[in-house]
Amino acid sequence: MLPDPVQRFIDAEIAANVTDFSDLRAVFINGTLKRSPQASHTDGLIAVSKHVLRGAGARVDVIRTVDHVIPPGVYPDMREQGWPGDDFPDLYRQIIEPAHILVLATPIWLGDQ
């Protein structure tokens, strides 16, 4: 995805890193509208940062929201508001809450943010 000189530079910086970040945990929330395994530009952008973080030893998780049942609402568990399912409480407890870094990645479509 990146031009070769840029990728080589990033890989060299990762290789030169002497700090251990294995105790660091990051999670990306990918707001693409494309379901897995369909290619997503947002996923491509995440891949660059994910590569750097993993190269430094960090644990990285990605949640692609479109692949989960996450109803709209403001309550912690929308099942209590009558929705038949809500994956968010488990995703939050198992992946988001333990993370040290949270990145929200949203698509920019047709030049609009």
Jmol script that loads the backbone (N, CA, C; Angstrom):
load data "model"
ATOM      1  N   MET A   1       0.819  -1.195   0.000  1.00  0.00           N
ATOM      2  CA  MET A   1       0.000   0.000   0.000  1.00  0.00           C
ATOM      3  C   MET A   1       0.865   1.261   0.000  1.00  0.00           C
ATOM      4  N   LEU A   2       1.927   1.255   0.773  1.00  0.00           N
ATOM      5  CA  LEU A   2       2.815   2.409   0.822  1.00  0.00           C
ATOM      6  C   LEU A   2       3.895   2.298  -0.246  1.00  0.00           C
ATOM      7  N   PRO A   3       4.409   3.435  -0.693  1.00  0.00           N
ATOM      8  CA  PRO A   3       5.549   3.368  -1.613  1.00  0.00           C
ATOM      9  C   PRO A   3       6.721   2.651  -0.929  1.00  0.00           C
ATOM     10  N   ASP A   4       7.497   1.911  -1.705  1.00  0.00           N
ATOM     11  CA  ASP A   4       8.598   1.123  -1.152  1.00  0.00           C
ATOM     12  C   ASP A   4       9.552   1.919  -0.266  1.00  0.00           C
ATOM     13  N   PRO A   5       9.976   3.131  -0.658  1.00  0.00           N
ATOM     14  CA  PRO A   5      10.891   3.874   0.219  1.00  0.00           C
ATOM     15  C   PRO A   5      10.271   4.205   1.581  1.00  0.00           C
ATOM     16  N   VAL A   6       8.991   4.516   1.580  1.00  0.00           N
ATOM     17  CA  VAL A   6       8.308   4.826   2.839  1.00  0.00           C
ATOM     18  C   VAL A   6       8.221   3.567   3.702  1.00  0.00           C
ATOM     19  N   GLN A   7       7.846   2.441   3.085  1.00  0.00           N
ATOM     20  CA  GLN A   7       7.749   1.180   3.832  1.00  0.00           C
ATOM     21  C   GLN A   7       9.107   0.776   4.399  1.00  0.00           C
ATOM     22  N   ARG A   8      10.150   0.941   3.608  1.00  0.00           N
ATOM     23  CA  ARG A   8      11.506   0.614   4.093  1.00  0.00           C
ATOM     24  C   ARG A   8      11.896   1.499   5.270  1.00  0.00           C
ATOM     25  N   PHE A   9      11.551   2.789   5.191  1.00  0.00           N
ATOM     26  CA  PHE A   9      11.848   3.706   6.293  1.00  0.00           C
ATOM     27  C   PHE A   9      11.125   3.271   7.571  1.00  0.00           C
ATOM     28  N   ILE A  10       9.840   2.975   7.453  1.00  0.00           N
ATOM     29  CA  ILE A  10       9.058   2.545   8.616  1.00  0.00           C
ATOM     30  C   ILE A  10       9.640   1.263   9.197  1.00  0.00           C
ATOM     31  N   ASP A  11       9.945   0.305   8.349  1.00  0.00           N
ATOM     32  CA  ASP A  11      10.505  -0.966   8.828  1.00  0.00           C
ATOM     33  C   ASP A  11      11.860  -0.762   9.498  1.00  0.00           C
ATOM     34  N   ALA A  12      12.673   0.153   8.980  1.00  0.00           N
ATOM     35  CA  ALA A  12      13.975   0.440   9.596  1.00  0.00           C
ATOM     36  C   ALA A  12      13.796   1.077  10.970  1.00  0.00           C
ATOM     37  N   GLU A  13      12.826   1.968  11.097  1.00  0.00           N
ATOM     38  CA  GLU A  13      12.554   2.598  12.393  1.00  0.00           C
ATOM     39  C   GLU A  13      12.060   1.567  13.408  1.00  0.00           C
ATOM     40  N   ILE A  14      11.217   0.662  12.957  1.00  0.00           N
ATOM     41  CA  ILE A  14      10.737  -0.407  13.849  1.00  0.00           C
ATOM     42  C   ILE A  14      11.911  -1.278  14.288  1.00  0.00           C
ATOM     43  N   ALA A  15      12.758  -1.646  13.350  1.00  0.00           N
ATOM     44  CA  ALA A  15      13.912  -2.504  13.665  1.00  0.00           C
ATOM     45  C   ALA A  15      14.882  -1.817  14.623  1.00  0.00           C
ATOM     46  N   ALA A  16      14.980  -0.487  14.550  1.00  0.00           N
ATOM     47  CA  ALA A  16      15.907   0.263  15.409  1.00  0.00           C
ATOM     48  C   ALA A  16      15.350   0.496  16.812  1.00  0.00           C
ATOM     49  N   ASN A  17      14.064   0.230  17.002  1.00  0.00           N
ATOM     50  CA  ASN A  17      13.447   0.459  18.307  1.00  0.00           C
ATOM     51  C   ASN A  17      14.060  -0.461  19.371  1.00  0.00           C
ATOM     52  N   VAL A  18      14.436   0.105  20.498  1.00  0.00           N
ATOM     53  CA  VAL A  18      15.023  -0.698  21.578  1.00  0.00           C
ATOM     54  C   VAL A  18      14.107  -0.766  22.803  1.00  0.00           C
ATOM     55  N   THR A  19      12.987  -0.068  22.752  1.00  0.00           N
ATOM     56  CA  THR A  19      12.057  -0.071  23.879  1.00  0.00           C
ATOM     57  C   THR A  19      11.072  -1.222  23.742  1.00  0.00           C
ATOM     58  N   ASP A  20      10.810  -1.899  24.862  1.00  0.00           N
ATOM     59  CA  ASP A  20       9.869  -3.021  24.865  1.00  0.00           C
ATOM     60  C   ASP A  20       8.462  -2.500  25.157  1.00  0.00           C
ATOM     61  N   PHE A  21       7.591  -2.606  24.190  1.00  0.00           N
ATOM     62  CA  PHE A  21       6.203  -2.175  24.354  1.00  0.00           C
ATOM     63  C   PHE A  21       5.249  -3.364  24.447  1.00  0.00           C
ATOM     64  N   SER A  22       5.758  -4.521  24.862  1.00  0.00           N
ATOM     65  CA  SER A  22       4.923  -5.719  24.906  1.00  0.00           C
ATOM     66  C   SER A  22       3.818  -5.638  25.958  1.00  0.00           C
ATOM     67  N   ASP A  23       3.911  -4.680  26.879  1.00  0.00           N
ATOM     68  CA  ASP A  23       2.856  -4.519  27.885  1.00  0.00           C
ATOM     69  C   ASP A  23       1.790  -3.518  27.437  1.00  0.00           C
ATOM     70  N   LEU A  24       1.925  -2.994  26.226  1.00  0.00           N
ATOM     71  CA  LEU A  24       0.996  -2.006  25.693  1.00  0.00           C
ATOM     72  C   LEU A  24      -0.057  -2.694  24.830  1.00  0.00           C
ATOM     73  N   ARG A  25      -1.290  -2.229  24.956  1.00  0.00           N
ATOM     74  CA  ARG A  25      -2.400  -2.813  24.194  1.00  0.00           C
ATOM     75  C   ARG A  25      -3.168  -1.699  23.499  1.00  0.00           C
ATOM     76  N   ALA A  26      -3.396  -1.873  22.205  1.00  0.00           N
ATOM     77  CA  ALA A  26      -4.126  -0.882  21.419  1.00  0.00           C
ATOM     78  C   ALA A  26      -5.311  -1.537  20.735  1.00  0.00           C
ATOM     79  N   VAL A  27      -6.370  -0.773  20.555  1.00  0.00           N
ATOM     80  CA  VAL A  27      -7.531  -1.264  19.825  1.00  0.00           C
ATOM     81  C   VAL A  27      -7.962  -0.189  18.822  1.00  0.00           C
ATOM     82  N   PHE A  28      -8.205  -0.627  17.596  1.00  0.00           N
ATOM     83  CA  PHE A  28      -8.733   0.228  16.542  1.00  0.00           C
ATOM     84  C   PHE A  28     -10.200  -0.131  16.365  1.00  0.00           C
ATOM     85  N   ILE A  29     -11.058   0.878  16.328  1.00  0.00           N
ATOM     86  CA  ILE A  29     -12.454   0.662  15.975  1.00  0.00           C
ATOM     87  C   ILE A  29     -12.617   1.172  14.551  1.00  0.00           C
ATOM     88  N   ASN A  30     -12.861   0.230  13.628  1.00  0.00           N
ATOM     89  CA  ASN A  30     -12.969   0.536  12.213  1.00  0.00           C
ATOM     90  C   ASN A  30     -14.441   0.752  11.871  1.00  0.00           C
ATOM     91  N   GLY A  31     -14.774   1.976  11.487  1.00  0.00           N
ATOM     92  CA  GLY A  31     -16.153   2.328  11.170  1.00  0.00           C
ATOM     93  C   GLY A  31     -16.526   2.171   9.705  1.00  0.00           C
ATOM     94  N   THR A  32     -15.754   1.381   8.938  1.00  0.00           N
ATOM     95  CA  THR A  32     -16.087   1.184   7.533  1.00  0.00           C
ATOM     96  C   THR A  32     -17.497   0.617   7.383  1.00  0.00           C
ATOM     97  N   LEU A  33     -18.081   0.854   6.228  1.00  0.00           N
ATOM     98  CA  LEU A  33     -19.400   0.304   5.928  1.00  0.00           C
ATOM     99  C   LEU A  33     -19.317  -1.018   5.179  1.00  0.00           C
ATOM    100  N   LYS A  34     -18.092  -1.456   4.889  1.00  0.00           N
ATOM    101  CA  LYS A  34     -17.876  -2.694   4.126  1.00  0.00           C
ATOM    102  C   LYS A  34     -17.631  -3.857   5.079  1.00  0.00           C
ATOM    103  N   ARG A  35     -18.404  -4.922   4.901  1.00  0.00           N
ATOM    104  CA  ARG A  35     -18.248  -6.109   5.752  1.00  0.00           C
ATOM    105  C   ARG A  35     -17.000  -6.893   5.392  1.00  0.00           C
ATOM    106  N   SER A  36     -16.456  -7.589   6.364  1.00  0.00           N
ATOM    107  CA  SER A  36     -15.314  -8.480   6.131  1.00  0.00           C
ATOM    108  C   SER A  36     -15.764  -9.614   5.225  1.00  0.00           C
ATOM    109  N   PRO A  37     -14.933 -10.048   4.346  1.00  0.00           N
ATOM    110  CA  PRO A  37     -13.537  -9.697   4.093  1.00  0.00           C
ATOM    111  C   PRO A  37     -13.371  -8.648   2.996  1.00  0.00           C
ATOM    112  N   GLN A  38     -14.416  -7.897   2.674  1.00  0.00           N
ATOM    113  CA  GLN A  38     -14.336  -6.904   1.605  1.00  0.00           C
ATOM    114  C   GLN A  38     -13.257  -5.866   1.924  1.00  0.00           C
ATOM    115  N   ALA A  39     -12.494  -5.488   0.907  1.00  0.00           N
ATOM    116  CA  ALA A  39     -11.426  -4.497   1.086  1.00  0.00           C
ATOM    117  C   ALA A  39     -12.011  -3.155   1.504  1.00  0.00           C
ATOM    118  N   SER A  40     -11.286  -2.465   2.378  1.00  0.00           N
ATOM    119  CA  SER A  40     -11.730  -1.187   2.910  1.00  0.00           C
ATOM    120  C   SER A  40     -10.545  -0.230   2.959  1.00  0.00           C
ATOM    121  N   HIS A  41     -10.736   0.986   2.480  1.00  0.00           N
ATOM    122  CA  HIS A  41      -9.670   1.984   2.559  1.00  0.00           C
ATOM    123  C   HIS A  41      -9.354   2.300   4.024  1.00  0.00           C
ATOM    124  N   THR A  42     -10.361   2.310   4.863  1.00  0.00           N
ATOM    125  CA  THR A  42     -10.151   2.566   6.285  1.00  0.00           C
ATOM    126  C   THR A  42      -9.268   1.476   6.876  1.00  0.00           C
ATOM    127  N   ASP A  43      -9.501   0.246   6.480  1.00  0.00           N
ATOM    128  CA  ASP A  43      -8.665  -0.869   6.930  1.00  0.00           C
ATOM    129  C   ASP A  43      -7.224  -0.688   6.457  1.00  0.00           C
ATOM    130  N   GLY A  44      -7.054  -0.169   5.249  1.00  0.00           N
ATOM    131  CA  GLY A  44      -5.711   0.088   4.730  1.00  0.00           C
ATOM    132  C   GLY A  44      -4.965   1.116   5.556  1.00  0.00           C
ATOM    133  N   LEU A  45      -5.657   2.161   5.995  1.00  0.00           N
ATOM    134  CA  LEU A  45      -5.027   3.172   6.846  1.00  0.00           C
ATOM    135  C   LEU A  45      -4.671   2.592   8.209  1.00  0.00           C
ATOM    136  N   ILE A  46      -5.565   1.778   8.745  1.00  0.00           N
ATOM    137  CA  ILE A  46      -5.298   1.128  10.031  1.00  0.00           C
ATOM    138  C   ILE A  46      -4.072   0.231   9.926  1.00  0.00           C
ATOM    139  N   ALA A  47      -3.914  -0.430   8.791  1.00  0.00           N
ATOM    140  CA  ALA A  47      -2.817  -1.383   8.619  1.00  0.00           C
ATOM    141  C   ALA A  47      -1.451  -0.747   8.846  1.00  0.00           C
ATOM    142  N   VAL A  48      -1.290   0.506   8.460  1.00  0.00           N
ATOM    143  CA  VAL A  48      -0.006   1.186   8.630  1.00  0.00           C
ATOM    144  C   VAL A  48       0.305   1.360  10.115  1.00  0.00           C
ATOM    145  N   SER A  49      -0.630   1.924  10.870  1.00  0.00           N
ATOM    146  CA  SER A  49      -0.419   2.127  12.305  1.00  0.00           C
ATOM    147  C   SER A  49      -0.314   0.804  13.053  1.00  0.00           C
ATOM    148  N   LYS A  50      -1.129  -0.161  12.641  1.00  0.00           N
ATOM    149  CA  LYS A  50      -1.096  -1.485  13.267  1.00  0.00           C
ATOM    150  C   LYS A  50       0.278  -2.123  13.079  1.00  0.00           C
ATOM    151  N   HIS A  51       0.857  -1.974  11.895  1.00  0.00           N
ATOM    152  CA  HIS A  51       2.184  -2.521  11.604  1.00  0.00           C
ATOM    153  C   HIS A  51       3.239  -1.897  12.523  1.00  0.00           C
ATOM    154  N   VAL A  52       3.170  -0.593  12.720  1.00  0.00           N
ATOM    155  CA  VAL A  52       4.134   0.095  13.582  1.00  0.00           C
ATOM    156  C   VAL A  52       3.980  -0.363  15.029  1.00  0.00           C
ATOM    157  N   LEU A  53       2.749  -0.405  15.523  1.00  0.00           N
ATOM    158  CA  LEU A  53       2.513  -0.810  16.911  1.00  0.00           C
ATOM    159  C   LEU A  53       2.937  -2.254  17.160  1.00  0.00           C
ATOM    160  N   ARG A  54       2.561  -3.144  16.246  1.00  0.00           N
ATOM    161  CA  ARG A  54       2.965  -4.554  16.408  1.00  0.00           C
ATOM    162  C   ARG A  54       4.480  -4.706  16.292  1.00  0.00           C
ATOM    163  N   GLY A  55       5.082  -3.922  15.405  1.00  0.00           N
ATOM    164  CA  GLY A  55       6.524  -3.961  15.257  1.00  0.00           C
ATOM    165  C   GLY A  55       7.251  -3.536  16.522  1.00  0.00           C
ATOM    166  N   ALA A  56       6.610  -2.680  17.311  1.00  0.00           N
ATOM    167  CA  ALA A  56       7.183  -2.229  18.581  1.00  0.00           C
ATOM    168  C   ALA A  56       6.829  -3.179  19.724  1.00  0.00           C
ATOM    169  N   GLY A  57       6.077  -4.232  19.412  1.00  0.00           N
ATOM    170  CA  GLY A  57       5.762  -5.240  20.419  1.00  0.00           C
ATOM    171  C   GLY A  57       4.392  -5.128  21.054  1.00  0.00           C
ATOM    172  N   ALA A  58       3.621  -4.119  20.697  1.00  0.00           N
ATOM    173  CA  ALA A  58       2.305  -3.925  21.305  1.00  0.00           C
ATOM    174  C   ALA A  58       1.300  -4.951  20.784  1.00  0.00           C
ATOM    175  N   ARG A  59       0.349  -5.270  21.625  1.00  0.00           N
ATOM    176  CA  ARG A  59      -0.780  -6.103  21.189  1.00  0.00           C
ATOM    177  C   ARG A  59      -1.796  -5.190  20.522  1.00  0.00           C
ATOM    178  N   VAL A  60      -2.292  -5.588  19.359  1.00  0.00           N
ATOM    179  CA  VAL A  60      -3.229  -4.756  18.608  1.00  0.00           C
ATOM    180  C   VAL A  60      -4.463  -5.570  18.239  1.00  0.00           C
ATOM    181  N   ASP A  61      -5.632  -5.006  18.530  1.00  0.00           N
ATOM    182  CA  ASP A  61      -6.907  -5.597  18.139  1.00  0.00           C
ATOM    183  C   ASP A  61      -7.634  -4.614  17.234  1.00  0.00           C
ATOM    184  N   VAL A  62      -8.428  -5.141  16.312  1.00  0.00           N
ATOM    185  CA  VAL A  62      -9.249  -4.310  15.435  1.00  0.00           C
ATOM    186  C   VAL A  62     -10.682  -4.804  15.531  1.00  0.00           C
ATOM    187  N   ILE A  63     -11.578  -3.872  15.774  1.00  0.00           N
ATOM    188  CA  ILE A  63     -13.012  -4.176  15.784  1.00  0.00           C
ATOM    189  C   ILE A  63     -13.612  -3.506  14.551  1.00  0.00           C
ATOM    190  N   ARG A  64     -14.139  -4.299  13.657  1.00  0.00           N
ATOM    191  CA  ARG A  64     -14.820  -3.769  12.467  1.00  0.00           C
ATOM    192  C   ARG A  64     -16.301  -3.755  12.816  1.00  0.00           C
ATOM    193  N   THR A  65     -16.825  -2.585  13.151  1.00  0.00           N
ATOM    194  CA  THR A  65     -18.160  -2.481  13.736  1.00  0.00           C
ATOM    195  C   THR A  65     -19.257  -3.080  12.865  1.00  0.00           C
ATOM    196  N   VAL A  66     -19.119  -2.980  11.553  1.00  0.00           N
ATOM    197  CA  VAL A  66     -20.153  -3.478  10.653  1.00  0.00           C
ATOM    198  C   VAL A  66     -20.308  -5.003  10.754  1.00  0.00           C
ATOM    199  N   ASP A  67     -19.294  -5.680  11.275  1.00  0.00           N
ATOM    200  CA  ASP A  67     -19.346  -7.133  11.423  1.00  0.00           C
ATOM    201  C   ASP A  67     -19.998  -7.570  12.735  1.00  0.00           C
ATOM    202  N   HIS A  68     -20.495  -6.613  13.506  1.00  0.00           N
ATOM    203  CA  HIS A  68     -21.097  -6.916  14.809  1.00  0.00           C
ATOM    204  C   HIS A  68     -22.496  -6.323  14.896  1.00  0.00           C
ATOM    205  N   VAL A  69     -23.266  -6.823  15.829  1.00  0.00           N
ATOM    206  CA  VAL A  69     -24.580  -6.263  16.119  1.00  0.00           C
ATOM    207  C   VAL A  69     -24.378  -5.198  17.189  1.00  0.00           C
ATOM    208  N   ILE A  70     -24.420  -3.925  16.761  1.00  0.00           N
ATOM    209  CA  ILE A  70     -24.258  -2.802  17.680  1.00  0.00           C
ATOM    210  C   ILE A  70     -25.387  -1.817  17.387  1.00  0.00           C
ATOM    211  N   PRO A  71     -26.494  -1.942  18.111  1.00  0.00           N
ATOM    212  CA  PRO A  71     -27.625  -1.056  17.843  1.00  0.00           C
ATOM    213  C   PRO A  71     -27.343   0.375  18.308  1.00  0.00           C
ATOM    214  N   PRO A  72     -28.032   1.343  17.705  1.00  0.00           N
ATOM    215  CA  PRO A  72     -27.855   2.728  18.148  1.00  0.00           C
ATOM    216  C   PRO A  72     -28.475   2.922  19.526  1.00  0.00           C
ATOM    217  N   GLY A  73     -27.924   3.832  20.274  1.00  0.00           N
ATOM    218  CA  GLY A  73     -28.490   4.130  21.582  1.00  0.00           C
ATOM    219  C   GLY A  73     -27.446   4.652  22.540  1.00  0.00           C
ATOM    220  N   VAL A  74     -27.895   5.047  23.714  1.00  0.00           N
ATOM    221  CA  VAL A  74     -26.999   5.653  24.703  1.00  0.00           C
ATOM    222  C   VAL A  74     -26.872   4.819  25.973  1.00  0.00           C
ATOM    223  N   TYR A  75     -27.434   3.631  25.975  1.00  0.00           N
ATOM    224  CA  TYR A  75     -27.360   2.775  27.159  1.00  0.00           C
ATOM    225  C   TYR A  75     -26.235   1.754  27.008  1.00  0.00           C
ATOM    226  N   PRO A  76     -25.628   1.337  28.107  1.00  0.00           N
ATOM    227  CA  PRO A  76     -24.509   0.386  28.032  1.00  0.00           C
ATOM    228  C   PRO A  76     -24.856  -0.938  27.360  1.00  0.00           C
ATOM    229  N   ASP A  77     -26.088  -1.379  27.506  1.00  0.00           N
ATOM    230  CA  ASP A  77     -26.527  -2.635  26.894  1.00  0.00           C
ATOM    231  C   ASP A  77     -27.925  -2.410  26.330  1.00  0.00           C
ATOM    232  N   MET A  78     -28.014  -2.293  25.015  1.00  0.00           N
ATOM    233  CA  MET A  78     -29.285  -1.957  24.388  1.00  0.00           C
ATOM    234  C   MET A  78     -30.291  -3.104  24.419  1.00  0.00           C
ATOM    235  N   ARG A  79     -29.855  -4.301  24.833  1.00  0.00           N
ATOM    236  CA  ARG A  79     -30.810  -5.397  25.018  1.00  0.00           C
ATOM    237  C   ARG A  79     -31.797  -5.045  26.122  1.00  0.00           C
ATOM    238  N   GLU A  80     -31.332  -4.261  27.082  1.00  0.00           N
ATOM    239  CA  GLU A  80     -32.215  -3.831  28.170  1.00  0.00           C
ATOM    240  C   GLU A  80     -33.253  -2.820  27.695  1.00  0.00           C
ATOM    241  N   GLN A  81     -33.077  -2.299  26.479  1.00  0.00           N
ATOM    242  CA  GLN A  81     -34.016  -1.339  25.900  1.00  0.00           C
ATOM    243  C   GLN A  81     -34.858  -1.978  24.797  1.00  0.00           C
ATOM    244  N   GLY A  82     -34.832  -3.318  24.734  1.00  0.00           N
ATOM    245  CA  GLY A  82     -35.697  -4.025  23.794  1.00  0.00           C
ATOM    246  C   GLY A  82     -35.032  -4.521  22.522  1.00  0.00           C
ATOM    247  N   TRP A  83     -33.747  -4.234  22.319  1.00  0.00           N
ATOM    248  CA  TRP A  83     -33.067  -4.739  21.138  1.00  0.00           C
ATOM    249  C   TRP A  83     -32.792  -6.221  21.320  1.00  0.00           C
ATOM    250  N   PRO A  84     -32.938  -7.022  20.247  1.00  0.00           N
ATOM    251  CA  PRO A  84     -32.726  -8.479  20.384  1.00  0.00           C
ATOM    252  C   PRO A  84     -31.271  -8.867  20.626  1.00  0.00           C
ATOM    253  N   GLY A  85     -30.329  -8.013  20.248  1.00  0.00           N
ATOM    254  CA  GLY A  85     -28.920  -8.343  20.448  1.00  0.00           C
ATOM    255  C   GLY A  85     -28.080  -7.088  20.556  1.00  0.00           C
ATOM    256  N   ASP A  86     -26.939  -7.202  21.241  1.00  0.00           N
ATOM    257  CA  ASP A  86     -26.000  -6.096  21.372  1.00  0.00           C
ATOM    258  C   ASP A  86     -24.631  -6.679  21.689  1.00  0.00           C
ATOM    259  N   ASP A  87     -23.727  -6.633  20.718  1.00  0.00           N
ATOM    260  CA  ASP A  87     -22.371  -7.156  20.913  1.00  0.00           C
ATOM    261  C   ASP A  87     -21.470  -6.200  21.677  1.00  0.00           C
ATOM    262  N   PHE A  88     -21.878  -4.923  21.772  1.00  0.00           N
ATOM    263  CA  PHE A  88     -20.974  -3.927  22.328  1.00  0.00           C
ATOM    264  C   PHE A  88     -20.556  -4.184  23.776  1.00  0.00           C
ATOM    265  N   PRO A  89     -21.447  -4.597  24.672  1.00  0.00           N
ATOM    266  CA  PRO A  89     -20.985  -4.805  26.054  1.00  0.00           C
ATOM    267  C   PRO A  89     -19.821  -5.792  26.153  1.00  0.00           C
ATOM    268  N   ASP A  90     -19.882  -6.888  25.419  1.00  0.00           N
ATOM    269  CA  ASP A  90     -18.785  -7.861  25.461  1.00  0.00           C
ATOM    270  C   ASP A  90     -17.526  -7.319  24.787  1.00  0.00           C
ATOM    271  N   LEU A  91     -17.687  -6.636  23.653  1.00  0.00           N
ATOM    272  CA  LEU A  91     -16.531  -6.034  22.982  1.00  0.00           C
ATOM    273  C   LEU A  91     -15.850  -5.031  23.906  1.00  0.00           C
ATOM    274  N   TYR A  92     -16.649  -4.235  24.585  1.00  0.00           N
ATOM    275  CA  TYR A  92     -16.089  -3.239  25.489  1.00  0.00           C
ATOM    276  C   TYR A  92     -15.313  -3.907  26.633  1.00  0.00           C
ATOM    277  N   ARG A  93     -15.937  -4.851  27.274  1.00  0.00           N
ATOM    278  CA  ARG A  93     -15.331  -5.509  28.441  1.00  0.00           C
ATOM    279  C   ARG A  93     -14.068  -6.295  28.072  1.00  0.00           C
ATOM    280  N   GLN A  94     -14.103  -7.001  26.951  1.00  0.00           N
ATOM    281  CA  GLN A  94     -13.004  -7.899  26.588  1.00  0.00           C
ATOM    282  C   GLN A  94     -11.879  -7.223  25.806  1.00  0.00           C
ATOM    283  N   ILE A  95     -12.195  -6.208  24.999  1.00  0.00           N
ATOM    284  CA  ILE A  95     -11.188  -5.645  24.097  1.00  0.00           C
ATOM    285  C   ILE A  95     -10.911  -4.163  24.356  1.00  0.00           C
ATOM    286  N   ILE A  96     -11.947  -3.351  24.488  1.00  0.00           N
ATOM    287  CA  ILE A  96     -11.756  -1.903  24.594  1.00  0.00           C
ATOM    288  C   ILE A  96     -11.276  -1.484  25.980  1.00  0.00           C
ATOM    289  N   GLU A  97     -11.958  -1.942  27.016  1.00  0.00           N
ATOM    290  CA  GLU A  97     -11.601  -1.512  28.380  1.00  0.00           C
ATOM    291  C   GLU A  97     -10.158  -1.845  28.764  1.00  0.00           C
ATOM    292  N   PRO A  98      -9.614  -3.014  28.410  1.00  0.00           N
ATOM    293  CA  PRO A  98      -8.230  -3.312  28.784  1.00  0.00           C
ATOM    294  C   PRO A  98      -7.173  -2.563  27.962  1.00  0.00           C
ATOM    295  N   ALA A  99      -7.589  -1.883  26.900  1.00  0.00           N
ATOM    296  CA  ALA A  99      -6.626  -1.220  26.015  1.00  0.00           C
ATOM    297  C   ALA A  99      -6.072   0.062  26.635  1.00  0.00           C
ATOM    298  N   HIS A 100      -4.837   0.367  26.277  1.00  0.00           N
ATOM    299  CA  HIS A 100      -4.191   1.610  26.685  1.00  0.00           C
ATOM    300  C   HIS A 100      -4.372   2.692  25.624  1.00  0.00           C
ATOM    301  N   ILE A 101      -4.565   2.250  24.377  1.00  0.00           N
ATOM    302  CA  ILE A 101      -4.727   3.163  23.246  1.00  0.00           C
ATOM    303  C   ILE A 101      -6.011   2.790  22.518  1.00  0.00           C
ATOM    304  N   LEU A 102      -6.838   3.797  22.236  1.00  0.00           N
ATOM    305  CA  LEU A 102      -8.066   3.595  21.471  1.00  0.00           C
ATOM    306  C   LEU A 102      -8.022   4.519  20.257  1.00  0.00           C
ATOM    307  N   VAL A 103      -8.136   3.930  19.065  1.00  0.00           N
ATOM    308  CA  VAL A 103      -8.140   4.706  17.830  1.00  0.00           C
ATOM    309  C   VAL A 103      -9.473   4.486  17.135  1.00  0.00           C
ATOM    310  N   LEU A 104     -10.176   5.585  16.865  1.00  0.00           N
ATOM    311  CA  LEU A 104     -11.423   5.519  16.112  1.00  0.00           C
ATOM    312  C   LEU A 104     -11.103   5.852  14.662  1.00  0.00           C
ATOM    313  N   ALA A 105     -11.320   4.908  13.780  1.00  0.00           N
ATOM    314  CA  ALA A 105     -11.019   5.087  12.356  1.00  0.00           C
ATOM    315  C   ALA A 105     -12.325   5.109  11.585  1.00  0.00           C
ATOM    316  N   THR A 106     -12.622   6.252  11.008  1.00  0.00           N
ATOM    317  CA  THR A 106     -13.869   6.392  10.262  1.00  0.00           C
ATOM    318  C   THR A 106     -13.560   6.703   8.810  1.00  0.00           C
ATOM    319  N   PRO A 107     -14.426   6.265   7.905  1.00  0.00           N
ATOM    320  CA  PRO A 107     -14.184   6.545   6.493  1.00  0.00           C
ATOM    321  C   PRO A 107     -14.438   8.015   6.163  1.00  0.00           C
ATOM    322  N   ILE A 108     -13.712   8.487   5.178  1.00  0.00           N
ATOM    323  CA  ILE A 108     -14.001   9.791   4.573  1.00  0.00           C
ATOM    324  C   ILE A 108     -14.506   9.435   3.186  1.00  0.00           C
ATOM    325  N   TRP A 109     -15.730   9.802   2.914  1.00  0.00           N
ATOM    326  CA  TRP A 109     -16.369   9.339   1.696  1.00  0.00           C
ATOM    327  C   TRP A 109     -16.673  10.514   0.796  1.00  0.00           C
ATOM    328  N   LEU A 110     -16.250  10.431  -0.432  1.00  0.00           N
ATOM    329  CA  LEU A 110     -16.478  11.466  -1.427  1.00  0.00           C
ATOM    330  C   LEU A 110     -15.946  12.827  -0.958  1.00  0.00           C
ATOM    331  N   GLY A 111     -14.863  12.807  -0.182  1.00  0.00           N
ATOM    332  CA  GLY A 111     -14.235  14.035   0.269  1.00  0.00           C
ATOM    333  C   GLY A 111     -14.893  14.668   1.474  1.00  0.00           C
ATOM    334  N   ASP A 112     -15.959  14.075   2.008  1.00  0.00           N
ATOM    335  CA  ASP A 112     -16.624  14.610   3.191  1.00  0.00           C
ATOM    336  C   ASP A 112     -16.190  13.848   4.418  1.00  0.00           C
ATOM    337  N   GLN A 113     -16.012  14.575   5.505  1.00  0.00           N
ATOM    338  CA  GLN A 113     -15.646  13.893   6.755  1.00  0.00           C
ATOM    339  C   GLN A 113     -16.899  13.556   7.530  1.00  0.00           C
TER     340      GLN A 113
END
end "model"
wireframe off; spacefill off
backbone 0.3
color backbone group
